[in-house]
Each structure stands twice: as structure tokens, then as C-alpha cells.
Amino acid sequence: MIDTVNVWHKMIESRDISGLDLLLADDVVFHSPVVHTAQTGKPVTTMYLTAAYRVFLNDTFRYIREVAGERDAVLEFVVDIDGVSVNGVDMLKWNDDGQLTEFKVMLRPLRAVNIIHEKMAAMLAERSRKS
């Protein structure tokens, strides 16, 4: 069984997301803070999380709180993006094997949501052009 939260933290610390394929269940559901419908499946979740890594993971990103249960966790983070202080949570839920079945991101304040929407849209558009 995968130690889900520990593996997630190691991927964040190392800035290496190559472990996503093993960490995500095939039917994982991703909830974006800027897209109103849930995105289902490993390929689309990988796409969103890869873009998010590129947008969020700068030198200021850090987790400041963690609340974990047997098969879920909430990880609160802070990061500065283009002078905007972003506060958010990653909500993770996993199956018996430790694979993520649900990943939800929530952000505040509104200014942060707007800048993340802009940057994620640009990142995903760039990815679409390359595909």
C-alpha cells in the first residue's frame, strides 16, 4: 500500500511529479477551484496537476497545516504568485491501495482565484498547442 500523504509531500519537495502515474487511481476525480465541473480520470487529472505544479511550485510554496484521517487528508498551503498571497487547501482522498481517488483544490482570496485561473488557462492552452 502507498503511504499517500508522504509520497505527495516527497513529490512536492523534490519538484518531481513522475510518481503521479502510480499515485493516481484510474478513476480519480479532480475538482479545480476554477472549473465548475469535476474532471474524471487519470489522464485529465495528471494534466491539471502537472499544470498546477508549474504554476504553484515556486520558492514561496509551503504547506502550513495538515489534518489527516485514515483515507483522506487536508493540506493547507500558502504561496506568493506575482505579488498575490494565495492561501488554499489540497483535499486528498484515497482507496485501500493508497491511490488517490479524489483531489480537490480550494483557494482564497478572490484575487488569488483570478490569478490562478489566468495562469492555469495559459498553461493548459500551451499544453494543448504542443499536443
C-alpha positions in Angstrom: 0.0 0.0 0.0 1.2 3.5 -0.8 1.8 6.0 2.0 -0.2 8.6 0.1 0.5 11.8 2.0 4.1 11.0 2.5 4.5 10.3 -1.3 2.7 13.5 -2.1 5.0 15.6 0.2 8.1 13.9 -1.3 6.9 14.8 -4.9 6.3 18.4 -3.8 9.6 18.7 -2.0 11.6 17.2 -4.9 9.6 19.0 -7.6 9.4 15.6 -9.3 5.9 14.6 -10.4 6.9 11.4 -12.2 5.2 9.4 -9.4 1.7 10.7 -10.3 1.0 7.7 -12.5 1.4 5.3 -9.6 -0.3 7.7 -7.1 -3.5 8.3 -9.1 -6.3 5.8 -9.4 -7.6 5.3 -12.9 -11.0 6.7 -11.9 -9.6 9.7 -9.9 -11.8 12.8 -9.8 -10.2 16.2 -9.8 -12.0 19.3 -8.5 -10.5 22.5 -9.7 -11.0 25.9 -8.0 -11.7 27.5 -11.4 -13.6 24.8 -13.3 -17.2 24.2 -12.1 -17.4 20.5 -13.2 -15.4 17.7 -11.8 -12.8 16.2 -14.1 -12.7 12.4 -14.1 -9.8 10.1 -15.0 -6.1 9.7 -14.6 -5.1 11.5 -17.9 -7.1 14.7 -17.2 -6.1 14.8 -13.5 -2.5 14.3 -14.5 -2.8 17.2 -17.0 -4.3 19.5 -14.3 -1.8 18.6 -11.6 1.1 18.9 -14.0 0.0 22.4 -14.9 -0.6 23.2 -11.2 2.9 22.1 -10.3 4.3 24.6 -12.8 2.1 27.5 -11.6 2.2 26.9 -7.8 5.6 25.5 -7.0 7.9 28.4 -6.6 10.3 29.2 -3.7 7.4 30.6 -1.6 5.2 27.5 -1.7 4.8 25.7 1.6 2.3 23.6 3.5 1.4 25.1 6.8 -1.2 22.7 8.2 -2.2 19.1 7.7 -5.2 17.3 9.0 -5.2 13.6 8.1 -7.6 10.7 8.6 -7.4 7.0 7.6 -8.1 7.6 4.0 -8.2 11.3 3.5 -6.2 14.5 4.3 -6.5 18.2 4.0 -3.2 20.1 3.4 -3.3 23.9 3.8 -0.8 25.8 1.8 0.4 29.4 1.1 2.3 30.7 -1.9 3.0 34.1 -3.4 2.3 34.3 -7.1 3.1 37.6 -8.9 2.8 39.5 -5.7 -0.6 37.9 -4.7 -0.7 36.0 -1.5 -2.6 32.7 -2.2 -4.0 30.6 0.6 -5.5 27.2 -0.2 -6.1 23.6 0.6 -5.5 20.4 -1.2 -8.1 17.8 -0.2 -7.0 14.3 -0.9 -9.0 11.1 -0.7 -7.5 7.6 -1.4 -8.5 4.0 -1.8 -7.3 0.9 0.1 -4.2 0.7 -2.0 -3.3 4.3 -1.2 -4.1 5.6 -4.7 -5.8 9.0 -4.9 -9.5 8.7 -5.9 -10.3 12.4 -5.3 -8.2 15.6 -5.4 -9.9 18.9 -4.6 -8.2 22.3 -4.6 -9.8 25.3 -2.9 -8.3 28.8 -2.9 -8.8 32.2 -1.3 -9.0 35.2 -1.7 -10.8 36.1 -4.9 -7.8 37.9 -6.3 -5.8 34.6 -5.9 -8.5 32.6 -7.7 -8.4 35.1 -10.6 -4.6 34.9 -11.0 -4.6 31.1 -10.8 -7.4 30.9 -13.3 -5.4 33.1 -15.7 -2.1 31.2 -15.2 -3.7 27.7 -15.4 -5.6 28.6 -18.6 -2.4 29.8 -20.2 -0.5 26.7 -19.1 -3.3 24.3 -20.4 -3.6 26.2 -23.7 0.2 25.9 -24.1 0.0 22.2 -23.4 -2.9 21.8 -26.0 -0.8 23.6 -28.7 2.1 21.2 -28.1 -0.1 18.0 -28.2 
